[in-house]
Amino acid sequence: MFDFLYNKQMICPYCQVKGKCKTERVKRKNGISGGKVMGGLLTGGISLLATGLSRKQKMTHVRCHNCRADWYF
């Protein structure tokens, strides 16, 4: 499901143009999950093969269609 829209109020921090930024809600890998590290230690590393160490966090991806800059918040 694509959940994106042009934000008419957002100003690009790179080119300072208003209304040319497209926003989209995404899940992005962010850091190492402490719970997954502990689970990996307790299971001898077997659980890490299935889950990995990264945790996924909901973020907003923004792309400026004037200067083509990308950023997340």
Protein Blocks (a to p, Z undefined) as FASTA:
>chain_A
ZZddddfkbccfklopghiaccddddddehjafklmmmmmmnnommmmmnombdcddddd
dddfklopacdZZ
